[in-house]
Amino acid sequence: MRDEAGAPLTDDGLGTTAVDEDGGVMAKFICYNWTKNSCFIHMVIKNFKAMEKNAAAREVFDFTFNVRGCIMLLATASSLNEGSLALQKAYGFEEVCRIPDAISDGEDLVLSRLTRETYDRWRTH
């Protein structure tokens, strides 16, 4: 997951992997940089069938909100990474801010947040 994240993750990372019937990896989710109220999440979708039932995402979100007691999940992405931004939006994340040129000239860092309240609404769909 460290290689796929494109950045070093902390040693407090907790996550899960969704696999298909043949053991092939469909999706990976890892939460890291835990605080009392939040953590960062990184999501890698290798096979979009993983999103059909959202089981892996629900498992991670339920753990984060219900077991760890977080009130929000945070995610970052490059403004040029349309796939990552679309995935975050599909899971109910809302853009909180953009830091212009934080990654490179013309490439912003986008910070998004999923609150427990928004997740509860998303989960019922």
N, C-alpha and C positions, 0 to 999 in steps of 0.2 A: 504493500500500500504506500510506503514511503516514496517509492519510485513513481507511482501513478499520481501522487499528490503534487508532485512538482516542487515540493518544499519539505524541509525536514519537519516531522511531526514530533511532539513531545512524547516522553516515555509513559505518560498517563493515558495513552490512547486505549479506548475500548470500542469494539465494533463487532460486526457480523458480516458474513458472506452468504449470499443467496446462490444456490447451485441448482442446475437442472437435473433431470432424471439420470443423466449420464455422468454427473459429477462436474460438469462444466460450470465455470464461474459465470454467473449472470449479473451480479451486482455486489459491490462492497460499500460498506458504510463504516466510518470511524469517527468517534467523538474524542476530542482532546482539549487540552488547556482548560480543565474544569475549574470553575469558581463556584461560589455558593449559589449564584443565580443562573449561570449559563455555562455553555461550552461551545467550542467550535465543532462543526461537522464537515466532513468531506465525503462526497458521494461519487462513486464511479459506477456507471451503468454500462455493462458490456453487451447485454442482450435486453432489448426493450420489453421482452416478455416478462421480465422481472417487475415491470411497473403495472402489469395487468391487475394483479390483486394487491399490490403494494404491501405484501406481507413483511418483507424485510424492513422496509421503511417504518411500518407500523411498530415492529418489534423494537427498533432503535428509538423511535420517538416515544413510545410508551415507557421504555426503560429510562430515558432521559427525564421525562416529565414526572412519571409516577414512582419510579424507584429512587432516582437520584434527586428528585425534587426541584429540578431546574424550572425556571419560569420562561426561559427562551433558549433557542438554538441559534447560533450565528454561523454564517457561511460567507466566504469571500470568493470572488471570481474576477478574472480579467474582463473588462468591458468588451473585449473582442471575442470572448468565449461564449458565443450565442447558445451553444448546447448546454453549458453549465447554467447559464442564466435561465434558460427555458426549463431545465430540470428543477431548479430552485422554485420557480414560479408554479410549476405543476404540483409541487409538494406544499404550496401555501406560503412560501417565504415571500416577504415584502422587502423591497429595497429600502435601506435606511439612509445610506449616503454613498457618494462617489468621491474619490480622491483623485482629482485630475492629474494625469501624467505620473501617477505613483509607480507604475510598472515600467513604462517607457513613454517617450513622446507620443501623444495621441492615444495612449492605452491607460485607461483609468482602473483603479482598484474599486470594485463594487462590494459593499458590505450589505448583506441581507439578514433578515431576522424572521424566525418562526416563533411566535409566542404560543404559550400553552392554550390560550383562548382561541387563537386562529387554528391551531392543530385540532382542538376539540370539534370545531366546525368542519374542518377538512375530513376528519376521521368518520364523520357520520355520512359521508357521501360514498 
